[in-house]
């Protein structure tokens, strides 16, 4: 048994602002065996199931619109057409990282775009990657955030920390919480798990289940994310 305290405050704040649906119909099959994974691999999948990869992908592309920076840069190349922003890499950023691939943002906040508040936001990533000091983080797939931040739907592969994970997520939220039934995550090349459960954004708690060949239960409370493989003593619990 291991002990650790993992921060989930930022995840729950994000979920309070953006959760989504789409019917909840992941095509990821429950093939993974959590007992065969390392703690790091399990924590990586748990993080993806909360929507962390999707929010990181969104935050990464939005960061390229910096209204407070006066630095002149042509990396990424930015093309704006009405409410569509296209970011293209194949270049080196002013502070050193290499940018690869491309991303398209429709109806995003930023870039002095007059967005349509009644329309969804769409993000498409085509092997969009940042290589910094030999470490490569990439995103490939799609993300939709519904008007009013009531839904989030993602089908996104994020490759970071040497692990590629697919997030096939369907979140639907109201003022008090989010339902994530019908979602799934997959550790590429290893296997996948079905995800179901809820987050309560009023008290920053959450409970969800990840079902592969065995089952992982996850409890989120405040700044703690704890998990346990059902029927075993193997767990990650919060330090007292």
BAFI-918419 format. One record per residue (C-alpha): chain; residue in one letter; z, y, x. Coordinates in Angstrom, 3 decimals, m for minus. Example, Ala and Ser with C-alpha at 12.3 -4.5 7.8 and 13.67 -1.06 7.14 Angstrom:
<rs>
<r><fivex>A</fivex><kolvex>A</kolvex><pz>7.800</pz><py>m4.500</py><px>12.300</px></r>
<r><fivex>A</fivex><kolvex>S</kolvex><pz>7.140</pz><py>m1.060</py><px>13.670</px></r>
</rs>
This chain:
<rs>
<r><fivex>A</fivex><kolvex>X</kolvex><pz>0.000</pz><py>0.000</py><px>0.000</px></r>
<r><fivex>A</fivex><kolvex>X</kolvex><pz>m0.841</pz><py>3.444</py><px>1.300</px></r>
<r><fivex>A</fivex><kolvex>X</kolvex><pz>0.643</pz><py>6.825</py><px>0.490</px></r>
<r><fivex>A</fivex><kolvex>X</kolvex><pz>m1.299</pz><py>10.061</py><px>0.329</px></r>
<r><fivex>A</fivex><kolvex>X</kolvex><pz>m1.514</pz><py>13.270</py><px>m1.583</px></r>
<r><fivex>A</fivex><kolvex>X</kolvex><pz>m5.040</pz><py>14.362</py><px>m2.427</px></r>
<r><fivex>A</fivex><kolvex>X</kolvex><pz>m5.744</pz><py>17.770</py><px>m3.923</px></r>
<r><fivex>A</fivex><kolvex>X</kolvex><pz>m7.321</pz><py>17.724</py><px>m7.373</px></r>
<r><fivex>A</fivex><kolvex>X</kolvex><pz>m6.478</pz><py>21.259</py><px>m8.486</px></r>
<r><fivex>A</fivex><kolvex>X</kolvex><pz>m9.948</pz><py>22.607</py><px>m7.690</px></r>
<r><fivex>A</fivex><kolvex>X</kolvex><pz>m11.601</pz><py>19.672</py><px>m9.461</px></r>
<r><fivex>A</fivex><kolvex>X</kolvex><pz>m9.646</pz><py>20.239</py><px>m12.654</px></r>
<r><fivex>A</fivex><kolvex>X</kolvex><pz>m10.314</pz><py>23.974</py><px>m12.570</px></r>
<r><fivex>A</fivex><kolvex>X</kolvex><pz>m14.017</pz><py>23.247</py><px>m12.251</px></r>
<r><fivex>A</fivex><kolvex>X</kolvex><pz>m13.873</pz><py>20.726</py><px>m15.075</px></r>
<r><fivex>A</fivex><kolvex>X</kolvex><pz>m12.230</pz><py>23.302</py><px>m17.275</px></r>
<r><fivex>A</fivex><kolvex>X</kolvex><pz>m15.287</pz><py>25.486</py><px>m16.764</px></r>
<r><fivex>A</fivex><kolvex>X</kolvex><pz>m18.054</pz><py>22.906</py><px>m16.779</px></r>
<r><fivex>A</fivex><kolvex>X</kolvex><pz>m18.070</pz><py>19.504</py><px>m18.414</px></r>
<r><fivex>A</fivex><kolvex>X</kolvex><pz>m20.922</pz><py>17.702</py><px>m20.042</px></r>
<r><fivex>A</fivex><kolvex>X</kolvex><pz>m22.469</pz><py>15.030</py><px>m22.150</px></r>
<r><fivex>A</fivex><kolvex>X</kolvex><pz>m25.918</pz><py>13.756</py><px>m22.866</px></r>
<r><fivex>A</fivex><kolvex>X</kolvex><pz>m24.816</pz><py>10.665</py><px>m24.722</px></r>
<r><fivex>A</fivex><kolvex>X</kolvex><pz>m23.025</pz><py>8.801</py><px>m21.969</px></r>
<r><fivex>A</fivex><kolvex>X</kolvex><pz>m25.506</pz><py>6.078</py><px>m21.124</px></r>
<r><fivex>A</fivex><kolvex>X</kolvex><pz>m25.376</pz><py>5.406</py><px>m17.398</px></r>
<r><fivex>A</fivex><kolvex>X</kolvex><pz>m27.714</pz><py>2.738</py><px>m16.074</px></r>
<r><fivex>A</fivex><kolvex>X</kolvex><pz>m25.394</pz><py>1.964</py><px>m13.154</px></r>
<r><fivex>A</fivex><kolvex>X</kolvex><pz>m24.292</pz><py>m1.670</py><px>m13.295</px></r>
<r><fivex>A</fivex><kolvex>X</kolvex><pz>m20.631</pz><py>m2.669</py><px>m12.658</px></r>
<r><fivex>A</fivex><kolvex>X</kolvex><pz>m21.320</pz><py>m4.632</py><px>m9.476</px></r>
<r><fivex>A</fivex><kolvex>X</kolvex><pz>m18.939</pz><py>m3.173</py><px>m6.913</px></r>
<r><fivex>A</fivex><kolvex>X</kolvex><pz>m15.765</pz><py>m4.945</py><px>m5.808</px></r>
<r><fivex>A</fivex><kolvex>X</kolvex><pz>m13.130</pz><py>m2.348</py><px>m4.997</px></r>
<r><fivex>A</fivex><kolvex>X</kolvex><pz>m10.975</pz><py>m4.906</py><px>m3.182</px></r>
<r><fivex>A</fivex><kolvex>X</kolvex><pz>m13.693</pz><py>m5.192</py><px>m0.525</px></r>
<r><fivex>A</fivex><kolvex>X</kolvex><pz>m13.850</pz><py>m1.438</py><px>0.109</px></r>
<r><fivex>A</fivex><kolvex>X</kolvex><pz>m11.869</pz><py>0.694</py><px>2.525</px></r>
<r><fivex>A</fivex><kolvex>X</kolvex><pz>m9.485</pz><py>3.348</py><px>1.226</px></r>
<r><fivex>A</fivex><kolvex>X</kolvex><pz>m11.943</pz><py>5.992</py><px>2.438</px></r>
<r><fivex>A</fivex><kolvex>X</kolvex><pz>m14.801</pz><py>4.420</py><px>0.460</px></r>
<r><fivex>A</fivex><kolvex>X</kolvex><pz>m12.675</pz><py>4.160</py><px>m2.672</px></r>
<r><fivex>A</fivex><kolvex>X</kolvex><pz>m11.560</pz><py>7.780</py><px>m2.369</px></r>
<r><fivex>A</fivex><kolvex>X</kolvex><pz>m15.185</pz><py>8.838</py><px>m1.890</px></r>
<r><fivex>A</fivex><kolvex>X</kolvex><pz>m16.161</pz><py>7.116</py><px>m5.163</px></r>
<r><fivex>A</fivex><kolvex>X</kolvex><pz>m13.151</pz><py>8.535</py><px>m7.015</px></r>
<r><fivex>A</fivex><kolvex>X</kolvex><pz>m14.078</pz><py>12.039</py><px>m5.865</px></r>
<r><fivex>A</fivex><kolvex>X</kolvex><pz>m17.674</pz><py>11.601</py><px>m7.049</px></r>
<r><fivex>A</fivex><kolvex>X</kolvex><pz>m16.460</pz><py>10.362</py><px>m10.436</px></r>
<r><fivex>A</fivex><kolvex>X</kolvex><pz>m14.592</pz><py>13.643</py><px>m10.984</px></r>
<r><fivex>A</fivex><kolvex>X</kolvex><pz>m17.844</pz><py>15.563</py><px>m10.563</px></r>
<r><fivex>A</fivex><kolvex>X</kolvex><pz>m16.950</pz><py>16.858</py><px>m7.110</px></r>
<r><fivex>A</fivex><kolvex>X</kolvex><pz>m20.368</pz><py>16.010</py><px>m5.601</px></r>
<r><fivex>A</fivex><kolvex>X</kolvex><pz>m22.181</pz><py>17.777</py><px>m8.441</px></r>
<r><fivex>A</fivex><kolvex>X</kolvex><pz>m20.021</pz><py>20.890</py><px>m8.124</px></r>
<r><fivex>A</fivex><kolvex>X</kolvex><pz>m20.471</pz><py>20.908</py><px>m4.354</px></r>
<r><fivex>A</fivex><kolvex>X</kolvex><pz>m24.245</pz><py>20.709</py><px>m4.744</px></r>
<r><fivex>A</fivex><kolvex>X</kolvex><pz>m24.215</pz><py>23.605</py><px>m7.202</px></r>
<r><fivex>A</fivex><kolvex>X</kolvex><pz>m21.899</pz><py>25.668</py><px>m5.025</px></r>
<r><fivex>A</fivex><kolvex>X</kolvex><pz>m23.998</pz><py>25.048</py><px>m1.931</px></r>
<r><fivex>A</fivex><kolvex>X</kolvex><pz>m27.218</pz><py>26.452</py><px>m3.382</px></r>
<r><fivex>A</fivex><kolvex>X</kolvex><pz>m25.468</pz><py>29.359</py><px>m5.110</px></r>
<r><fivex>A</fivex><kolvex>X</kolvex><pz>m23.921</pz><py>30.319</py><px>m1.761</px></r>
<r><fivex>A</fivex><kolvex>X</kolvex><pz>m27.337</pz><py>31.393</py><px>m0.506</px></r>
<r><fivex>A</fivex><kolvex>X</kolvex><pz>m27.143</pz><py>34.410</py><px>m2.775</px></r>
<r><fivex>A</fivex><kolvex>X</kolvex><pz>m24.599</pz><py>36.560</py><px>m0.972</px></r>
<r><fivex>A</fivex><kolvex>X</kolvex><pz>m24.545</pz><py>40.084</py><px>m2.418</px></r>
<r><fivex>A</fivex><kolvex>X</kolvex><pz>m21.960</pz><py>41.155</py><px>0.176</px></r>
<r><fivex>A</fivex><kolvex>X</kolvex><pz>m24.023</pz><py>40.172</py><px>3.229</px></r>
<r><fivex>A</fivex><kolvex>X</kolvex><pz>m26.322</pz><py>42.661</py><px>4.923</px></r>
<r><fivex>A</fivex><kolvex>X</kolvex><pz>m27.723</pz><py>40.104</py><px>7.358</px></r>
<r><fivex>A</fivex><kolvex>X</kolvex><pz>m31.486</pz><py>39.675</py><px>7.299</px></r>
<r><fivex>A</fivex><kolvex>X</kolvex><pz>m32.489</pz><py>36.033</py><px>7.075</px></r>
<r><fivex>A</fivex><kolvex>X</kolvex><pz>m35.541</pz><py>34.047</py><px>6.043</px></r>
<r><fivex>A</fivex><kolvex>X</kolvex><pz>m33.779</pz><py>30.681</py><px>5.929</px></r>
<r><fivex>A</fivex><kolvex>X</kolvex><pz>m33.910</pz><py>29.362</py><px>3.344</px></r>
<r><fivex>A</fivex><kolvex>X</kolvex><pz>m37.142</pz><py>30.805</py><px>2.075</px></r>
<r><fivex>A</fivex><kolvex>X</kolvex><pz>m36.353</pz><py>32.219</py><px>m1.388</px></r>
<r><fivex>A</fivex><kolvex>X</kolvex><pz>m38.962</pz><py>32.605</py><px>m4.120</px></r>
<r><fivex>A</fivex><kolvex>X</kolvex><pz>m37.971</pz><py>34.077</py><px>m7.489</px></r>
<r><fivex>A</fivex><kolvex>X</kolvex><pz>m40.220</pz><py>33.685</py><px>m10.518</px></r>
<r><fivex>A</fivex><kolvex>X</kolvex><pz>m38.684</pz><py>35.074</py><px>m13.704</px></r>
<r><fivex>A</fivex><kolvex>X</kolvex><pz>m35.482</pz><py>32.974</py><px>m14.113</px></r>
<r><fivex>A</fivex><kolvex>X</kolvex><pz>m36.441</pz><py>30.296</py><px>m11.553</px></r>
<r><fivex>A</fivex><kolvex>X</kolvex><pz>m35.277</pz><py>30.378</py><px>m7.940</px></r>
<r><fivex>A</fivex><kolvex>X</kolvex><pz>m36.804</pz><py>28.057</py><px>m5.346</px></r>
<r><fivex>A</fivex><kolvex>X</kolvex><pz>m35.057</pz><py>27.538</py><px>m2.012</px></r>
<r><fivex>A</fivex><kolvex>X</kolvex><pz>m37.068</pz><py>25.892</py><px>0.767</px></r>
<r><fivex>A</fivex><kolvex>X</kolvex><pz>m35.752</pz><py>24.689</py><px>4.098</px></r>
<r><fivex>A</fivex><kolvex>X</kolvex><pz>m37.529</pz><py>23.433</py><px>7.186</px></r>
<r><fivex>A</fivex><kolvex>X</kolvex><pz>m35.824</pz><py>26.177</py><px>9.174</px></r>
<r><fivex>A</fivex><kolvex>X</kolvex><pz>m32.730</pz><py>27.130</py><px>11.129</px></r>
<r><fivex>A</fivex><kolvex>X</kolvex><pz>m30.163</pz><py>29.412</py><px>9.518</px></r>
<r><fivex>A</fivex><kolvex>X</kolvex><pz>m28.955</pz><py>32.524</py><px>11.294</px></r>
<r><fivex>A</fivex><kolvex>X</kolvex><pz>m25.587</pz><py>30.934</py><px>12.130</px></r>
<r><fivex>A</fivex><kolvex>X</kolvex><pz>m27.072</pz><py>27.721</py><px>13.510</px></r>
<r><fivex>A</fivex><kolvex>X</kolvex><pz>m27.293</pz><py>24.976</py><px>10.848</px></r>
<r><fivex>A</fivex><kolvex>X</kolvex><pz>m30.669</pz><py>23.422</py><px>10.091</px></r>
<r><fivex>A</fivex><kolvex>X</kolvex><pz>m31.811</pz><py>23.439</py><px>6.475</px></r>
<r><fivex>A</fivex><kolvex>X</kolvex><pz>m34.091</pz><py>20.697</py><px>5.112</px></r>
<r><fivex>A</fivex><kolvex>X</kolvex><pz>m35.823</pz><py>19.965</py><px>1.821</px></r>
<r><fivex>A</fivex><kolvex>X</kolvex><pz>m35.814</pz><py>22.228</py><px>m1.220</px></r>
<r><fivex>A</fivex><kolvex>X</kolvex><pz>m33.902</pz><py>23.083</py><px>m4.377</px></r>
<r><fivex>A</fivex><kolvex>X</kolvex><pz>m34.987</pz><py>24.675</py><px>m7.641</px></r>
<r><fivex>A</fivex><kolvex>X</kolvex><pz>m32.566</pz><py>26.585</py><px>m9.855</px></r>
<r><fivex>A</fivex><kolvex>X</kolvex><pz>m33.434</pz><py>27.568</py><px>m13.424</px></r>
<r><fivex>A</fivex><kolvex>X</kolvex><pz>m31.374</pz><py>30.230</py><px>m15.209</px></r>
<r><fivex>A</fivex><kolvex>X</kolvex><pz>m28.731</pz><py>30.425</py><px>m12.438</px></r>
<r><fivex>A</fivex><kolvex>X</kolvex><pz>m26.167</pz><py>33.122</py><px>m11.870</px></r>
<r><fivex>A</fivex><kolvex>X</kolvex><pz>m27.099</pz><py>35.394</py><px>m8.969</px></r>
<r><fivex>A</fivex><kolvex>X</kolvex><pz>m30.126</pz><py>36.925</py><px>m7.292</px></r>
<r><fivex>A</fivex><kolvex>X</kolvex><pz>m29.971</pz><py>39.819</py><px>m9.811</px></r>
<r><fivex>A</fivex><kolvex>X</kolvex><pz>m31.559</pz><py>37.541</py><px>m12.404</px></r>
<r><fivex>A</fivex><kolvex>X</kolvex><pz>m31.113</pz><py>38.504</py><px>m16.025</px></r>
<r><fivex>A</fivex><kolvex>X</kolvex><pz>m30.144</pz><py>35.055</py><px>m17.241</px></r>
<r><fivex>A</fivex><kolvex>X</kolvex><pz>m30.454</pz><py>33.770</py><px>m20.777</px></r>
<r><fivex>A</fivex><kolvex>X</kolvex><pz>m26.884</pz><py>33.029</py><px>m21.835</px></r>
<r><fivex>A</fivex><kolvex>X</kolvex><pz>m28.172</pz><py>30.736</py><px>m24.598</px></r>
<r><fivex>A</fivex><kolvex>X</kolvex><pz>m30.014</pz><py>28.411</py><px>m22.207</px></r>
<r><fivex>A</fivex><kolvex>X</kolvex><pz>m28.760</pz><py>25.637</py><px>m19.967</px></r>
<r><fivex>A</fivex><kolvex>X</kolvex><pz>m28.690</pz><py>25.914</py><px>m16.202</px></r>
<r><fivex>A</fivex><kolvex>X</kolvex><pz>m30.830</pz><py>23.358</py><px>m14.349</px></r>
<r><fivex>A</fivex><kolvex>X</kolvex><pz>m30.670</pz><py>22.399</py><px>m10.685</px></r>
<r><fivex>A</fivex><kolvex>X</kolvex><pz>m33.172</pz><py>20.088</py><px>m8.989</px></r>
<r><fivex>A</fivex><kolvex>X</kolvex><pz>m32.579</pz><py>18.934</py><px>m5.417</px></r>
<r><fivex>A</fivex><kolvex>X</kolvex><pz>m35.367</pz><py>17.402</py><px>m3.328</px></r>
<r><fivex>A</fivex><kolvex>X</kolvex><pz>m33.662</pz><py>16.007</py><px>m0.207</px></r>
<r><fivex>A</fivex><kolvex>X</kolvex><pz>m31.926</pz><py>19.346</py><px>0.145</px></r>
<r><fivex>A</fivex><kolvex>X</kolvex><pz>m29.822</pz><py>19.009</py><px>3.284</px></r>
<r><fivex>A</fivex><kolvex>X</kolvex><pz>m27.775</pz><py>20.977</py><px>5.775</px></r>
<r><fivex>A</fivex><kolvex>X</kolvex><pz>m27.421</pz><py>19.636</py><px>9.313</px></r>
<r><fivex>A</fivex><kolvex>X</kolvex><pz>m24.539</pz><py>21.257</py><px>11.191</px></r>
<r><fivex>A</fivex><kolvex>X</kolvex><pz>m23.219</pz><py>20.102</py><px>14.577</px></r>
<r><fivex>A</fivex><kolvex>X</kolvex><pz>m24.866</pz><py>16.723</py><px>14.080</px></r>
<r><fivex>A</fivex><kolvex>X</kolvex><pz>m23.407</pz><py>16.184</py><px>10.594</px></r>
<r><fivex>A</fivex><kolvex>X</kolvex><pz>m25.888</pz><py>15.951</py><px>7.717</px></r>
<r><fivex>A</fivex><kolvex>X</kolvex><pz>m25.026</pz><py>16.630</py><px>4.078</px></r>
<r><fivex>A</fivex><kolvex>X</kolvex><pz>m27.815</pz><py>16.085</py><px>1.567</px></r>
<r><fivex>A</fivex><kolvex>X</kolvex><pz>m28.372</pz><py>16.217</py><px>m2.188</px></r>
<r><fivex>A</fivex><kolvex>X</kolvex><pz>m31.195</pz><py>14.612</py><px>m4.124</px></r>
<r><fivex>A</fivex><kolvex>X</kolvex><pz>m31.498</pz><py>14.586</py><px>m7.919</px></r>
<r><fivex>A</fivex><kolvex>X</kolvex><pz>m30.701</pz><py>16.766</py><px>m10.905</px></r>
<r><fivex>A</fivex><kolvex>X</kolvex><pz>m27.833</pz><py>18.667</py><px>m12.510</px></r>
<r><fivex>A</fivex><kolvex>X</kolvex><pz>m27.651</pz><py>20.319</py><px>m15.929</px></r>
<r><fivex>A</fivex><kolvex>X</kolvex><pz>m24.868</pz><py>22.609</py><px>m17.115</px></r>
<r><fivex>A</fivex><kolvex>X</kolvex><pz>m25.019</pz><py>23.459</py><px>m20.799</px></r>
<r><fivex>A</fivex><kolvex>X</kolvex><pz>m24.630</pz><py>26.872</py><px>m22.366</px></r>
<r><fivex>A</fivex><kolvex>X</kolvex><pz>m20.970</pz><py>27.771</py><px>m22.695</px></r>
<r><fivex>A</fivex><kolvex>X</kolvex><pz>m20.034</pz><py>25.252</py><px>m19.972</px></r>
<r><fivex>A</fivex><kolvex>X</kolvex><pz>m19.394</pz><py>22.630</py><px>m22.635</px></r>
<r><fivex>A</fivex><kolvex>X</kolvex><pz>m21.457</pz><py>19.912</py><px>m20.975</px></r>
<r><fivex>A</fivex><kolvex>X</kolvex><pz>m22.423</pz><py>18.658</py><px>m17.567</px></r>
<r><fivex>A</fivex><kolvex>X</kolvex><pz>m25.038</pz><py>16.004</py><px>m16.930</px></r>
<r><fivex>A</fivex><kolvex>X</kolvex><pz>m25.886</pz><py>14.854</py><px>m13.420</px></r>
<r><fivex>A</fivex><kolvex>X</kolvex><pz>m28.018</pz><py>12.207</py><px>m11.777</px></r>
<r><fivex>A</fivex><kolvex>X</kolvex><pz>m27.475</pz><py>13.060</py><px>m8.150</px></r>
<r><fivex>A</fivex><kolvex>X</kolvex><pz>m27.281</pz><py>11.248</py><px>m4.819</px></r>
<r><fivex>A</fivex><kolvex>X</kolvex><pz>m25.013</pz><py>13.014</py><px>m2.336</px></r>
<r><fivex>A</fivex><kolvex>X</kolvex><pz>m24.966</pz><py>11.775</py><px>1.255</px></r>
<r><fivex>A</fivex><kolvex>X</kolvex><pz>m21.935</pz><py>13.033</py><px>3.147</px></r>
<r><fivex>A</fivex><kolvex>X</kolvex><pz>m19.339</pz><py>11.642</py><px>5.551</px></r>
<r><fivex>A</fivex><kolvex>X</kolvex><pz>m21.821</pz><py>8.860</py><px>6.315</px></r>
<r><fivex>A</fivex><kolvex>X</kolvex><pz>m21.712</pz><py>7.563</py><px>2.723</px></r>
<r><fivex>A</fivex><kolvex>X</kolvex><pz>m24.420</pz><py>8.045</py><px>0.089</px></r>
<r><fivex>A</fivex><kolvex>X</kolvex><pz>m23.087</pz><py>8.025</py><px>m3.473</px></r>
<r><fivex>A</fivex><kolvex>X</kolvex><pz>m25.000</pz><py>8.355</py><px>m6.721</px></r>
<r><fivex>A</fivex><kolvex>X</kolvex><pz>m23.224</pz><py>10.269</py><px>m9.499</px></r>
<r><fivex>A</fivex><kolvex>X</kolvex><pz>m24.628</pz><py>9.478</py><px>m12.944</px></r>
<r><fivex>A</fivex><kolvex>X</kolvex><pz>m22.281</pz><py>11.663</py><px>m14.987</px></r>
<r><fivex>A</fivex><kolvex>X</kolvex><pz>m21.936</pz><py>12.674</py><px>m18.637</px></r>
<r><fivex>A</fivex><kolvex>X</kolvex><pz>m19.048</pz><py>15.058</py><px>m19.221</px></r>
<r><fivex>A</fivex><kolvex>X</kolvex><pz>m18.272</pz><py>16.727</py><px>m22.523</px></r>
<r><fivex>A</fivex><kolvex>X</kolvex><pz>m15.506</pz><py>19.313</py><px>m22.804</px></r>
<r><fivex>A</fivex><kolvex>X</kolvex><pz>m13.699</pz><py>21.494</py><px>m25.272</px></r>
<r><fivex>A</fivex><kolvex>X</kolvex><pz>m10.929</pz><py>24.017</py><px>m24.703</px></r>
<r><fivex>A</fivex><kolvex>X</kolvex><pz>m8.323</pz><py>21.352</py><px>m23.955</px></r>
<r><fivex>A</fivex><kolvex>X</kolvex><pz>m10.128</pz><py>18.716</py><px>m21.942</px></r>
<r><fivex>A</fivex><kolvex>X</kolvex><pz>m13.129</pz><py>16.641</py><px>m20.987</px></r>
<r><fivex>A</fivex><kolvex>X</kolvex><pz>m14.422</pz><py>13.219</py><px>m21.984</px></r>
<r><fivex>A</fivex><kolvex>X</kolvex><pz>m16.295</pz><py>11.334</py><px>m19.254</px></r>
<r><fivex>A</fivex><kolvex>X</kolvex><pz>m17.112</pz><py>8.098</py><px>m21.095</px></r>
<r><fivex>A</fivex><kolvex>X</kolvex><pz>m20.496</pz><py>6.605</py><px>m20.284</px></r>
<r><fivex>A</fivex><kolvex>X</kolvex><pz>m20.554</pz><py>7.856</py><px>m16.698</px></r>
<r><fivex>A</fivex><kolvex>X</kolvex><pz>m21.092</pz><py>5.858</py><px>m13.532</px></r>
<r><fivex>A</fivex><kolvex>X</kolvex><pz>m20.977</pz><py>6.065</py><px>m9.748</px></r>
<r><fivex>A</fivex><kolvex>X</kolvex><pz>m22.674</pz><py>3.937</py><px>m7.122</px></r>
<r><fivex>A</fivex><kolvex>X</kolvex><pz>m22.047</pz><py>3.522</py><px>m3.412</px></r>
<r><fivex>A</fivex><kolvex>X</kolvex><pz>m25.650</pz><py>3.134</py><px>m2.310</px></r>
<r><fivex>A</fivex><kolvex>X</kolvex><pz>m26.350</pz><py>m0.265</py><px>m0.806</px></r>
<r><fivex>A</fivex><kolvex>X</kolvex><pz>m22.994</pz><py>m1.661</py><px>m1.930</px></r>
<r><fivex>A</fivex><kolvex>X</kolvex><pz>m22.648</pz><py>m1.488</py><px>m5.722</px></r>
<r><fivex>A</fivex><kolvex>X</kolvex><pz>m21.702</pz><py>0.573</py><px>m8.737</px></r>
<r><fivex>A</fivex><kolvex>X</kolvex><pz>m18.985</pz><py>1.099</py><px>m11.320</px></r>
<r><fivex>A</fivex><kolvex>X</kolvex><pz>m18.799</pz><py>2.305</py><px>m14.920</px></r>
<r><fivex>A</fivex><kolvex>X</kolvex><pz>m16.518</pz><py>5.297</py><px>m15.435</px></r>
<r><fivex>A</fivex><kolvex>X</kolvex><pz>m14.614</pz><py>6.248</py><px>m18.590</px></r>
<r><fivex>A</fivex><kolvex>X</kolvex><pz>m11.618</pz><py>8.410</py><px>m19.385</px></r>
<r><fivex>A</fivex><kolvex>X</kolvex><pz>m10.437</pz><py>11.949</py><px>m19.956</px></r>
<r><fivex>A</fivex><kolvex>X</kolvex><pz>m9.223</pz><py>15.061</py><px>m18.192</px></r>
<r><fivex>A</fivex><kolvex>X</kolvex><pz>m6.690</pz><py>17.406</py><px>m19.798</px></r>
<r><fivex>A</fivex><kolvex>X</kolvex><pz>m7.461</pz><py>20.849</py><px>m18.433</px></r>
<r><fivex>A</fivex><kolvex>X</kolvex><pz>m4.439</pz><py>22.480</py><px>m20.062</px></r>
<r><fivex>A</fivex><kolvex>X</kolvex><pz>m1.921</pz><py>20.689</py><px>m17.828</px></r>
<r><fivex>A</fivex><kolvex>X</kolvex><pz>m4.290</pz><py>19.615</py><px>m15.017</px></r>
<r><fivex>A</fivex><kolvex>X</kolvex><pz>m3.954</pz><py>15.891</py><px>m15.546</px></r>
<r><fivex>A</fivex><kolvex>X</kolvex><pz>m6.458</pz><py>13.105</py><px>m15.966</px></r>
<r><fivex>A</fivex><kolvex>X</kolvex><pz>m6.724</pz><py>9.371</py><px>m16.420</px></r>
<r><fivex>A</fivex><kolvex>X</kolvex><pz>m9.898</pz><py>7.381</py><px>m15.969</px></r>
<r><fivex>A</fivex><kolvex>X</kolvex><pz>m11.031</pz><py>3.857</py><px>m15.241</px></r>
<r><fivex>A</fivex><kolvex>X</kolvex><pz>m13.736</pz><py>2.664</py><px>m12.852</px></r>
<r><fivex>A</fivex><kolvex>X</kolvex><pz>m14.996</pz><py>m0.826</py><px>m13.682</px></r>
<r><fivex>A</fivex><kolvex>X</kolvex><pz>m16.964</pz><py>m2.932</py><px>m11.239</px></r>
<r><fivex>A</fivex><kolvex>X</kolvex><pz>m16.346</pz><py>m6.628</py><px>m10.602</px></r>
<r><fivex>A</fivex><kolvex>X</kolvex><pz>m12.723</pz><py>m5.529</py><px>m10.529</px></r>
<r><fivex>A</fivex><kolvex>X</kolvex><pz>m11.120</pz><py>m2.429</py><px>m12.037</px></r>
<r><fivex>A</fivex><kolvex>X</kolvex><pz>m9.722</pz><py>0.714</py><px>m10.476</px></r>
<r><fivex>A</fivex><kolvex>X</kolvex><pz>m7.404</pz><py>2.982</py><px>m12.479</px></r>
<r><fivex>A</fivex><kolvex>X</kolvex><pz>m7.055</pz><py>6.637</py><px>m11.469</px></r>
<r><fivex>A</fivex><kolvex>X</kolvex><pz>m4.280</pz><py>9.092</py><px>m12.379</px></r>
<r><fivex>A</fivex><kolvex>X</kolvex><pz>m4.562</pz><py>12.781</py><px>m11.562</px></r>
<r><fivex>A</fivex><kolvex>X</kolvex><pz>m1.496</pz><py>15.015</py><px>m11.811</px></r>
<r><fivex>A</fivex><kolvex>X</kolvex><pz>m1.377</pz><py>18.516</py><px>m10.397</px></r>
<r><fivex>A</fivex><kolvex>X</kolvex><pz>m2.347</pz><py>18.214</py><px>m6.735</px></r>
<r><fivex>A</fivex><kolvex>X</kolvex><pz>m2.223</pz><py>14.404</py><px>m6.654</px></r>
<r><fivex>A</fivex><kolvex>X</kolvex><pz>m4.940</pz><py>11.822</py><px>m7.155</px></r>
<r><fivex>A</fivex><kolvex>X</kolvex><pz>m3.545</pz><py>8.273</py><px>m7.255</px></r>
<r><fivex>A</fivex><kolvex>X</kolvex><pz>m5.408</pz><py>5.003</py><px>m7.769</px></r>
<r><fivex>A</fivex><kolvex>X</kolvex><pz>m4.677</pz><py>1.302</py><px>m8.040</px></r>
<r><fivex>A</fivex><kolvex>X</kolvex><pz>m6.784</pz><py>m1.838</py><px>m8.177</px></r>
<r><fivex>A</fivex><kolvex>X</kolvex><pz>m5.684</pz><py>m3.588</py><px>m11.367</px></r>
<r><fivex>A</fivex><kolvex>X</kolvex><pz>m3.868</pz><py>m6.869</py><px>m10.890</px></r>
<r><fivex>A</fivex><kolvex>X</kolvex><pz>m3.044</pz><py>m6.126</py><px>m7.233</px></r>
<r><fivex>A</fivex><kolvex>X</kolvex><pz>m0.514</pz><py>m4.187</py><px>m5.185</px></r>
<r><fivex>A</fivex><kolvex>X</kolvex><pz>m3.254</pz><py>m2.221</py><px>m3.461</px></r>
<r><fivex>A</fivex><kolvex>X</kolvex><pz>m2.965</pz><py>1.443</py><px>m4.320</px></r>
<r><fivex>A</fivex><kolvex>X</kolvex><pz>m2.932</pz><py>4.997</py><px>m3.145</px></r>
<r><fivex>A</fivex><kolvex>X</kolvex><pz>0.137</pz><py>6.790</py><px>m4.465</px></r>
<r><fivex>A</fivex><kolvex>X</kolvex><pz>1.449</pz><py>10.296</py><px>m4.107</px></r>
<r><fivex>A</fivex><kolvex>X</kolvex><pz>4.114</pz><py>11.092</py><px>m1.555</px></r>
<r><fivex>A</fivex><kolvex>X</kolvex><pz>7.460</pz><py>11.838</py><px>m3.218</px></r>
</rs>
